[in-house]
Amino acid sequence: MKKYSFSSIFTEAFRDNLGWEKAWAKRKPKNEYEIIIVGAGGHGLATAYYLAKNYNVTDIAVIEKGWIGGGNTGRNTTIIRSNYLQESSISIYEKSRFLYETLSQDLNYNIMFSPRGVLMLCQTEHELRAMKRTSHANRINGVDTKMVTPDEVKEIVPIINIEGPRFPVLGALWQPRGGTARHDAVAWGYARRCSDYGIDIIEQCEVVGVKKKREKIVGLETTKGQIKAKKVCFVAAGHSSVLAELAGFRLPIESVALQALVSEPIKPIIDCVVMANTVHGYLSQSDKGELVIGGGADGYNNYSQDSKHSFKLCDS
Ligand SMILES: Cc1cc2nc3c(=O)[nH]c(=O)nc-3n(C[C@H](O)[C@H](O)[C@H](O)COP(=O)(O)OP(=O)(O)OC[C@H]3O[C@@H](n4cnc5c(N)ncnc54)[C@H](O)[C@@H]3O)c2cc1C
């Protein structure tokens, strides 16, 4: 596949951009694969990509019932951070955050990684103590975070009202190399590289059944027919439990919807990510100017992708 580079963009500019290939090929499923990955979100596509890149396994199909990145991957608030408390969480999130630093170069695709900093506000004494503990845990594990005072918060985000209106800001945990990336570009970048490795990405193909022989999974029933596989990988986020049930086992997970909203574009007002756990809201501004605002998870199990009454404040 032609590399995106200064010279290729320059050359294409002089021939009406007619020389570009499709970023990924639309393929029909083959009869059999070594590995089928169900779910073409960021994780499914990344699984396929690193199998090819690090282990030379390319006889892979990534099967998606909708479109690439159409699940959670293209619907989130795009925050990248690794300021967690537990050692195991810190390690996996920091490894991921670190990969983001060079992911655009690795994928040869601009994922618009923006390490603009993540500020987690402390608005109660309890939260302040907990964040200090997190900050120490981060530093012990080599993650660059620090506690900042209310005045420093004001310096980082001048628009913030540190006196209230509901809870005062008592301090914050600051991760300067946290930030955001364009979420669907992450999926597109992985998809393009997967396609380049000869991996089949099959959209509009839902897995509706699992074929088993003597308790071993040997293939899948899909809306595009039966496909055999030596190994099957369910990477379908909340729907992994639905797929597991098709395969005859239960996953110890529960699925709930998490909601977010995006405003109309406005002038730049905030250039980092601000998270406020006490009121459970978090905010950043997209490059286009939209405010990207996240809320809390629904208090009951569901698989919905619709926005609910509790989050329709903007309607009124
Ligand atoms: C509102 C919201 C805000 C969030 N904010 C953040 C954030 O700021 N930072 C962060 O790191 N994370 C955030 N997350 C979480 C993050 O989006 C997810 O962890 C991540 O996108 C999961 O990626 P995935 O590839 O595992 O799943 P998905 O992107 O959901 O991909 C799974 C795919 O599987 C497909 N699928 C399901 N069933 C089948 C089937 N039977 N057959 C074929 N295909 C199937 C789906 O269509 C889907 O495309 C947020 C999530 C939400 C909902």
The ligand as a Tripos MOL2 file, in Angstrom:
@<TRIPOS>MOLECULE
LIG
   53    58     1     0     0
SMALL
NO_CHARGES

@<TRIPOS>ATOM
      1 C1        -19.6340    7.0320   26.1590 C.3       1 LIG1
      2 C2        -18.3120    6.3240   26.2890 C.ar      1 LIG1
      3 C3        -17.1790    7.0410   26.6350 C.ar      1 LIG1
      4 C4        -15.9630    6.3970   26.7620 C.ar      1 LIG1
      5 N1        -14.8540    7.1530   26.9830 N.ar      1 LIG1
      6 C5        -13.6340    6.5850   26.9960 C.ar      1 LIG1
      7 C6        -12.4680    7.3900   27.1150 C.ar      1 LIG1
      8 O1        -12.5470    8.6090   27.2110 O.2       1 LIG1
      9 N2        -11.2730    6.7600   27.1170 N.ar      1 LIG1
     10 C7        -11.1690    5.3890   26.9900 C.ar      1 LIG1
     11 O2        -10.0490    4.8740   26.9840 O.2       1 LIG1
     12 N3        -12.2600    4.6120   26.8560 N.ar      1 LIG1
     13 C8        -13.4770    5.1700   26.8320 C.ar      1 LIG1
     14 N4        -14.5930    4.4050   26.6700 N.ar      1 LIG1
     15 C9        -14.4140    2.9590   26.5450 C.3       1 LIG1
     16 C10       -13.9140    2.5940   25.1490 C.3       1 LIG1
     17 O3        -14.6770    3.2400   24.1680 O.3       1 LIG1
     18 C11       -14.0010    1.0840   24.9730 C.3       1 LIG1
     19 O4        -13.3000    0.4320   26.0060 O.3       1 LIG1
     20 C12       -13.3840    0.6420   23.6410 C.3       1 LIG1
     21 O5        -13.8350    1.4180   22.5700 O.3       1 LIG1
     22 C13       -13.7300   -0.8090   23.4140 C.3       1 LIG1
     23 O6        -13.1930   -1.1730   22.1690 O.3       1 LIG1
     24 P1        -13.4730   -2.6140   21.6360 P.3       1 LIG1
     25 O7        -12.7670   -2.7470   20.3290 O.co2     1 LIG1
     26 O8        -13.1860   -3.6020   22.7030 O.co2     1 LIG1
     27 O9        -15.0770   -2.6460   21.4570 O.3       1 LIG1
     28 P2        -16.0110   -1.9520   20.3640 P.3       1 LIG1
     29 O10       -15.4060   -0.7270   19.7650 O.co2     1 LIG1
     30 O11       -17.3630   -1.8190   20.9760 O.co2     1 LIG1
     31 O12       -16.0060   -3.0450   19.2260 O.3       1 LIG1
     32 C14       -16.7170   -4.2520   19.3430 C.3       1 LIG1
     33 C15       -17.3390   -4.5320   18.0070 C.3       1 LIG1
     34 O13       -17.9260   -5.8290   18.0470 O.3       1 LIG1
     35 C16       -19.0260   -5.8060   17.1500 C.3       1 LIG1
     36 N5        -19.8990   -6.9360   17.4470 N.ar      1 LIG1
     37 C17       -20.6390   -7.1460   18.5650 C.ar      1 LIG1
     38 N6        -21.3340   -8.2830   18.4420 N.ar      1 LIG1
     39 C18       -21.0280   -8.8260   17.2280 C.ar      1 LIG1
     40 C19       -21.4470   -9.9890   16.5310 C.ar      1 LIG1
     41 N7        -22.3270  -10.8590   17.0300 N.pl3     1 LIG1
     42 N8        -20.9300  -10.2160   15.3000 N.ar      1 LIG1
     43 C20       -20.0300   -9.3540   14.7460 C.ar      1 LIG1
     44 N9        -19.6070   -8.2210   15.3750 N.ar      1 LIG1
     45 C21       -20.1000   -7.9590   16.5950 C.ar      1 LIG1
     46 C22       -19.6530   -4.4420   17.4260 C.3       1 LIG1
     47 O14       -20.4730   -4.0300   16.3420 O.3       1 LIG1
     48 C23       -18.4500   -3.5510   17.6410 C.3       1 LIG1
     49 O15       -18.0860   -2.8290   16.4880 O.3       1 LIG1
     50 C24       -15.8560    5.0060   26.5550 C.ar      1 LIG1
     51 C25       -16.9870    4.2670   26.2230 C.ar      1 LIG1
     52 C26       -18.1990    4.9130   26.0600 C.ar      1 LIG1
     53 C27       -19.4150    4.1090   25.6470 C.3       1 LIG1
@<TRIPOS>BOND
     1     1     2 1
     2     2     3 ar
     3     2    52 ar
     4     3     4 ar
     5     4     5 ar
     6     4    50 ar
     7     5     6 ar
     8     6     7 ar
     9     6    13 1
    10     7     8 2
    11     7     9 ar
    12     9    10 ar
    13    10    11 2
    14    10    12 ar
    15    12    13 ar
    16    13    14 ar
    17    14    15 1
    18    14    50 ar
    19    15    16 1
    20    16    17 1
    21    16    18 1
    22    18    19 1
    23    18    20 1
    24    20    21 1
    25    20    22 1
    26    22    23 1
    27    23    24 1
    28    24    25 2
    29    24    26 1
    30    24    27 1
    31    27    28 1
    32    28    29 2
    33    28    30 1
    34    28    31 1
    35    31    32 1
    36    32    33 1
    37    33    34 1
    38    33    48 1
    39    34    35 1
    40    35    36 1
    41    35    46 1
    42    36    37 ar
    43    36    45 ar
    44    37    38 ar
    45    38    39 ar
    46    39    40 ar
    47    39    45 ar
    48    40    41 1
    49    40    42 ar
    50    42    43 ar
    51    43    44 ar
    52    44    45 ar
    53    46    47 1
    54    46    48 1
    55    48    49 1
    56    50    51 ar
    57    51    52 ar
    58    52    53 1
@<TRIPOS>SUBSTRUCTURE
     1 LIG1         1 GROUP 0 **** ****
